[in-house]
Amino acid sequence: MSYQELKSHIFAGIDKNHDNLAALNDDLADHPEISGQEFQTSRKIVKLLESYGYLTEYPYAGLETAFRAISGSNDHTYKIAIMTEYDALPAIGHACGHCLSCAISLLAGLSTKELQDELDADIHIIGTPIEETDGAKCTMIDRGVFDDYDMAIMVHLYNYNLVTPVLQGLANYMYVFHGKAAHASAAPWDGRNALNAVQLMFHAVDMLRQHTTQDAQFHGIVRNGGEAPNIVPEEASCEFYVRALERDYLEHLVKLVDDCAEGASIATQTTWEKYPVAATYANLKHNAEGEASLLGIYDELDIPINAEPGRIFGSSDSGNVSFVCPTFHPCLQVTSHDTPIHTRGFADAMKTDRAHAALDTGAKIIALQIAKIFSDPARIQAMKTDFQKK
């Protein structure tokens, strides 16, 4: 088939299956499940895929709410992973749009499942839960899930249109300070205040900001501040996110934050320790050929690129996948610019007419990227060559 014939087949498949996937999106929006607890959500998705003839592995890769869905002979030259996110946020539900992103991935898979022979590519739908906290994709990478894939792709919802969002690397650590309890009034001199250490660490990190590059970000909260005001806190803890655009600089920043903890410990005569709260997320590795293809698809679909160059999207475990195989994480606008992700307004937008239209558009982005690249051996090779570059 020519690219135009592939495109026509894809569009017909999207039209045919839109209603079922719109209904799934709305159901997930109404029944959000947070990271690691997507039990009903994952069952609904797997049941839907099985109704379309997919063979599913569920649970998958040792993760209770992950899955892999395969249609057809699974013996083609190339393998493509359509990544599917579906976890929600505490208190504010699908304010990251994963209900709609999930439906988009499934609709894209359904619209391309009959093209696998034509493209000589197995197109798998991979359920990747726990994106908001511990990054199931990182666990999957450690277990070799993405090793054999030639490309991975998903669409994320946003308040702008972006072909290649800037994904920062993200490290997440808990810092725990140990002091000595004492009566805060009768004998404070016998105590060592762990909460003071936490306070000093925050001040130190705040002072550190002015001597780091513009992409560096630090976010911290106090997790434990003590037991009672009249007891010198013998233990206190704080959790920090550290972000940067490159993995090497991220590692450097974590060491600087460790120095802040060490200095606070010395000043308060306490001790400290740290442990990772979640997997470290990598930045998104660029792929010029794949990004150029996506840019052409946005133009074909009349999707305006309306965000300034270099706009920081945030962090995602999709960045980690991009260092295993060529990976694409385009963003599709589904709200006005003044309604960003991780807000109640964004969650409220998931069942609107605009969201249902974005379901089709997002599926077209994924499916056309697959068709455009894997119908052209030169594009496949160019994408692979770009991936090998540092």
TISELO-852883 format. One line per field, with one value per residue (C-alpha): z, y, x; residue number from 1. Coordinates in steps of 0.001 Angstrom, whole numbers. Layout:
<lumlums>
zz = Z_... $
yy = Y_... $
xx = X_... $
seq = NUM_... $
</lumlums>
This chain:
<lumlums>
zz = 0_-522_2458_1390_1255_4718_5926_4549_6236_9546_9419_8674_11661_13931_12804_13288_16825_18160_20186_22165_23076_23927_26303_27881_28357_30053_32305_33396_33988_36261_38154_38603_40292_41566_40723_41656_42337_38746_39265_37859_35218_33868_33887_31827_29295_28973_28620_25822_23957_24288_22772_19696_19453_21190_23143_26457_29142_32378_34833_32865_33703_37355_37717_38887_36771_33646_30470_26954_24119_20830_17694_14835_14198_16097_13756_11722_11235_13368_16716_17863_21382_21800_25438_27452_30684_32893_36483_38133_40693_44358_45071_41575_39439_35799_35961_33870_31171_31329_30804_27401_26613_27288_24950_22274_22472_22211_19298_17492_18045_16723_13630_12727_13779_10242_8743_10469_7433_5158_7432_8402_11999_15144_16857_20565_23088_26365_29558_31533_34911_37866_35795_38422_41181_40725_36931_35809_32548_34564_36106_32666_31283_34077_33121_29416_28176_25669_24503_21285_20198_17214_18329_21260_21157_23025_23034_26180_26668_27445_27191_24185_21053_21054_18801_21208_24776_26989_29577_32518_34354_37820_41009_44082_47539_51162_53619_57220_60110_63492_66626_70324_72122_75207_77065_74999_78089_81052_79366_75723_76087_76264_72837_69230_66995_63801_62586_62750_60421_57971_58148_57524_54594_52970_53412_51970_48916_48396_48425_46055_43366_42421_41459_39175_35517_34520_33876_37437_39737_43362_45021_48660_51352_55033_55571_59334_61658_65068_67510_69850_70406_73900_72659_70812_67514_67481_63878_61005_57266_54009_50448_47510_43759_41791_38065_35206_31426_31281_33318_34174_35512_37445_39220_40037_41497_43715_45163_45882_47659_49663_50705_51925_54080_55393_56281_58076_59979_61122_62193_64316_65606_64060_61653_58313_55723_52414_50300_46865_46906_43229_40149_38611_35385_32411_29934_26524_23988_20686_17399_14447_11848_14014_15133_11524_10652_13536_12531_9055_10596_12720_9535_7702_10508_10776_14371_15170_17179_19674_22485_22633_21829_24867_26947_29867_30074_33276_33758_32627_32638_28855_28933_30248_27373_24899_25882_25041_21684_19600_21647_20907_23381_21429_23257_22099_23348_24954_27112_26895_27705_31146_32189_32727_33613_37257_37934_38611_35464_33374_34956_34242_30550_29975_28968_26804_23065_22656_24476_22292_19186_20581_20934_17145_16536_19022_17541_14086_15326_16643_13751_11044_12701_12582_8956_7735_9228_8800_5217_4244_4871_4498_7322_9522_8999_9531_12807_13992_13003_14941_17957_17977_18291_21734 $
yy = 0_3598_5934_7463_4015_3234_6562_5838_2420_3990_6709_4149_2068_5095_6034_2456_2095_5638_5084_2139_3997_7204_5151_3639_7091_8381_5336_5690_9410_8612_5861_7009_4714_6018_4637_998_530_464_-2935_-2306_12_-2547_-5286_-3124_-2374_-6005_-7172_-4654_-5711_-9374_-8598_-7392_-10649_-9653_-12214_-10627_-11240_-9907_-9309_-8606_-8201_-8963_-5911_-6552_-3845_-4036_-5939_-6719_-7238_-8907_-9417_-11671_-13948_-11876_-12977_-9848_-8188_-5132_-4618_-1491_-696_1554_2620_2986_4981_4887_5847_8828_11390_11418_13666_15195_12085_12078_15569_14317_13009_9389_8153_9840_8988_5342_5435_7096_4336_1602_3290_3663_-21_-1074_1098_-482_-4134_-5188_-3445_-5548_-7744_-4721_-2958_-6174_-5014_-6463_-3677_-4416_-2464_-2269_-1302_867_1805_3749_6655_9270_7720_4847_4550_1061_1646_1786_-1591_-2938_-1684_-3466_-6653_-6336_-5541_-2875_-4518_-5961_-2992_-847_2041_3075_5804_7361_10694_12782_15339_18919_22539_23079_21153_19863_17382_16883_18020_18764_15996_16635_13941_13443_12001_11477_10941_10910_12510_11344_13117_11476_13545_13029_13502_15712_17848_21011_23216_21404_20143_21238_21126_17346_17187_17273_18712_16708_19171_21969_19888_19620_23382_24081_21684_23575_26877_25348_23980_27363_29010_26357_27346_30571_28621_26038_26225_27382_23888_22752_22492_21453_20658_19590_18883_17949_14392_14146_17096_15437_14115_16994_20611_19874_17094_17910_16000_12981_12147_14329_13748_15586_14428_16147_16032_17122_17816_18614_18260_15850_12726_13591_17017_15495_13165_16164_18067_15137_15188_18906_18284_15561_18193_20365_17475_16877_20548_20669_17548_18995_22277_20529_17651_15121_12248_11667_9042_8992_6459_6596_7033_6195_5296_8047_9377_10233_13070_12335_11425_13268_11444_13831_11491_10517_14083_15303_12636_13724_17350_16414_14532_17526_19574_16955_17033_20851_20742_24029_23900_26617_26354_28262_26239_24594_24657_22267_19657_17926_14407_10944_7397_7515_9299_6118_4130_6592_5322_1734_2282_5276_6739_9478_11348_14087_16274_17197_20202_19403_22505_26241_27473_28644_25144_23177_19529_18403_20754_20053_21961_19575_16575_18147_18482_14754_14073_17121_17177_18533_15511_13123_14883_14649_10888_10584_13092_11450_8012_9420_10849_7472_5402_7710_7794_4001_3943_6677_5210_1484_1739_3243_1269_4457_6113_3059_3110_6875_6567_3779_5757_8794_6611_5413_8976_10312 $
xx = 0_1017_1145_-2166_-3775_-2428_-3783_-7248_-7274_-6226_-8852_-11572_-10485_-10543_-14044_-15249_-13929_-14281_-17448_-16093_-12931_-14772_-16918_-13787_-12267_-15408_-15614_-11980_-12481_-15430_-13569_-9949_-7452_-4118_-679_-231_-3927_-5225_-6859_-10334_-8906_-6457_-9108_-11467_-8730_-7663_-11257_-11826_-8683_-9596_-12997_-11091_-9154_-5934_-3957_-3066_-459_-1899_-369_2800_6500_5816_3556_0_-1646_544_-305_852_-1619_-667_-2723_-1730_1218_3809_6585_7348_10727_10004_8337_6504_5291_2277_2651_-546_-798_-3899_-3068_-4747_-3634_-4663_-7667_-7890_-8401_-7326_-5855_-2936_-5279_-4200_-7763_-7796_-4175_-5013_-8007_-5858_-3233_-5856_-7608_-4283_-3565_-6955_-6571_-3209_-3673_-4665_-1606_1036_1709_1835_4352_6183_5838_4277_2331_1960_-94_1820_23_2450_911_2323_3688_2864_4975_7402_7526_6520_8385_11624_10849_9967_13275_15151_13297_14129_10612_11690_14930_13473_11362_12288_10074_7869_5251_2331_490_176_-2562_-1561_-2646_-334_594_4161_5951_8856_8230_11185_11220_13501_15341_13851_15343_13141_14679_13596_16027_15661_17394_17979_18401_17711_14412_14212_11693_11490_11065_12620_15813_16149_19944_19692_18072_19232_16523_15992_13353_15926_18072_15166_14637_18299_18340_15474_17327_20506_18700_17022_20467_21788_19259_21066_24196_22602_21592_18132_16804_17580_14572_14134_10798_10588_8017_8268_7053_7583_8152_8066_5497_4558_5650_6983_9283_12478_11968_14247_13339_12204_12106_11656_11117_12792_12386_15452_15102_17483_17590_20528_21189_24819_23880_20982_23412_25614_22655_21692_25203_24835_21528_23263_25813_22940_21747_25258_25721_22373_23318_26643_25057_22404_24546_22192_22747_21061_20290_18450_16652_15017_11259_10810_12815_14927_13411_15633_15282_13752_16423_15998_15533_15706_14170_11234_10618_10655_8109_5877_6177_4936_2000_1021_1050_-1061_-3624_-3587_-2374_-602_2620_1698_4238_7490_10640_12190_9016_9486_6729_7851_9160_8090_9423_8996_12349_13960_12471_14022_17484_16472_14725_13559_10703_8185_5995_4158_1638_-1833_-3756_-7097_-7685_-7070_-3571_-4676_-5807_-2593_-2201_-2458_-5351_-9016_-9898_-7813_-9544_-12918_-11979_-11549_-15180_-15813_-16486_-12975_-11560_-13576_-12239_-8699_-9233_-9346_-6571_-4217_-4835_-4077_-767_402_-920_413_3841_3891_2688_5015_8172_7588_6378_9748_12983_15023_13078_13483_17237_17471_15519_17813_20906_19680_19040_22648_23912_24749 $
seq = 1_2_3_4_5_6_7_8_9_10_11_12_13_14_15_16_17_18_19_20_21_22_23_24_25_26_27_28_29_30_31_32_33_34_35_36_37_38_39_40_41_42_43_44_45_46_47_48_49_50_51_52_53_54_55_56_57_58_59_60_61_62_63_64_65_66_67_68_69_70_71_72_73_74_75_76_77_78_79_80_81_82_83_84_85_86_87_88_89_90_91_92_93_94_95_96_97_98_99_100_101_102_103_104_105_106_107_108_109_110_111_112_113_114_115_116_117_118_119_120_121_122_123_124_125_126_127_128_129_130_131_132_133_134_135_136_137_138_139_140_141_142_143_144_145_146_147_148_149_150_151_152_153_154_155_156_157_158_159_160_161_162_163_164_165_166_167_168_169_170_171_172_173_174_175_176_177_178_179_180_181_182_183_184_185_186_187_188_189_190_191_192_193_194_195_196_197_198_199_200_201_202_203_204_205_206_207_208_209_210_211_212_213_214_215_216_217_218_219_220_221_222_223_224_225_226_227_228_229_230_231_232_233_234_235_236_237_238_239_240_241_242_243_244_245_246_247_248_249_250_251_252_253_254_255_256_257_258_259_260_261_262_263_264_265_266_267_268_269_270_271_272_273_274_275_276_277_278_279_280_281_282_283_284_285_286_287_288_289_290_291_292_293_294_295_296_297_298_299_300_301_302_303_304_305_306_307_308_309_310_311_312_313_314_315_316_317_318_319_320_321_322_323_324_325_326_327_328_329_330_331_332_333_334_335_336_337_338_339_340_341_342_343_344_345_346_347_348_349_350_351_352_353_354_355_356_357_358_359_360_361_362_363_364_365_366_367_368_369_370_371_372_373_374_375_376_377_378_379_380_381_382_383_384_385_386_387_388_389_390 $
</lumlums>
